Amino acid sequence: MSIYEYNEEYVKKTLFEDGYDAGKLDGIEKGMEMGNWITLVNSVEAVMKNMNINLEQACKILDVSVEDYHKAKDNIIQP
C-alpha cells in the first residue's frame, strides 16, 4: 500500500468526526448562553414580583441594565 493511496472512508469518517465535535461544542456554548439569559430574566422578574417594584428598580438592585434585560428576554427561545 502506497503512502499516497487515498482512503475515502477514512477521510469521510475524519470529516464527520470533526464536524460532529464542532457542532457539539457550538451547542454547548449556545446552551450556556441561553441558560444565562433565562437566569437573568427570571432573577429580574422574581425581584419585581417579590418586592412589588418596577423593571427599572429591579434592574438597579441586580446591577443589570434594562437593555440587557430586554436583550435576554428577546433571545430566549419561546416554545
Secondary structure, 3 states (H helix, E strand, C coil): CCCCCCCHHHHHHHHHHHHHHHHHHHHHHHHHHHHHHHHHHHHHHHHHHHHCCCHHHHHHHHCCCHHHHHHHHHHCCCC
